[in-house]
Amino acid sequence: MSDWEIWAYAQKTIEQHGAKAPRHVASRLGELAAAGDMDGVQAWQQIAAKVDQLMDYRTGRPLSKQ
């Protein structure tokens, strides 16, 4: 997965789940780990890092919406 795709997935996750995006990412990571999909886990770990960079946890809103 390219860096651009990782950023795009992170942004889409925030758009779809709002303040609950980190919970969605954690859930997805758990599902992939339980299924033994380590490539998927690695990709979603990267997405999680980007979600973290894009979110303002004081407000639970994407930084682009402030």
C-alpha positions as CSV (number, residue, x, y, z in Angstrom):
1,M,0.0,0.0,0.0
2,S,1.4,3.4,-1.0
3,D,1.8,6.3,1.5
4,W,-0.9,8.1,-0.4
5,E,-3.3,5.2,0.0
6,I,-2.6,5.0,3.7
7,W,-3.4,8.7,4.1
8,A,-6.6,8.2,2.0
9,Y,-7.8,5.3,4.1
10,A,-7.1,7.3,7.3
11,Q,-9.1,10.3,6.0
12,K,-12.0,8.1,4.8
13,T,-12.1,6.3,8.2
14,I,-12.4,9.7,10.0
15,E,-15.1,10.8,7.6
16,Q,-17.1,7.7,8.1
17,H,-16.6,7.2,11.9
18,G,-15.8,10.7,13.2
19,A,-14.7,10.7,16.8
20,K,-15.1,7.0,16.9
21,A,-12.4,6.5,14.2
22,P,-9.7,5.3,16.6
23,R,-12.2,2.7,18.0
24,H,-13.0,1.5,14.5
25,V,-9.3,1.2,13.7
26,A,-8.6,-0.8,16.9
27,S,-11.6,-3.1,16.1
28,R,-10.3,-3.6,12.6
29,L,-6.8,-4.4,13.9
30,G,-8.3,-7.0,16.3
31,E,-10.3,-8.6,13.5
32,L,-7.3,-8.9,11.2
33,A,-5.0,-10.2,14.0
34,A,-7.6,-12.9,14.9
35,A,-7.8,-13.9,11.2
36,G,-4.0,-14.2,11.1
37,D,-3.7,-11.5,8.4
38,M,-0.4,-9.9,9.4
39,D,-0.1,-7.9,6.2
40,G,-3.5,-6.4,7.0
41,V,-2.5,-5.7,10.6
42,Q,0.7,-3.9,9.3
43,A,-1.4,-1.8,6.9
44,W,-3.9,-0.8,9.5
45,Q,-1.2,0.0,12.0
46,Q,0.1,2.5,9.5
47,I,-3.5,3.8,9.0
48,A,-3.8,4.1,12.8
49,A,-0.8,6.3,12.9
50,K,-2.2,8.6,10.2
51,V,-5.6,8.8,11.9
52,D,-3.8,9.8,15.1
53,Q,-2.0,12.6,13.2
54,L,-5.3,13.8,11.6
55,M,-7.5,13.8,14.7
56,D,-7.7,16.3,17.5
57,Y,-8.5,14.2,20.5
58,R,-9.6,17.3,22.6
59,T,-12.6,17.8,20.4
60,G,-12.9,14.4,18.7
61,R,-13.0,16.1,15.3
62,P,-10.7,15.9,12.3
63,L,-8.2,18.8,12.3
64,S,-9.4,19.9,8.9
65,K,-12.8,20.7,10.3
66,Q,-11.6,23.2,12.9
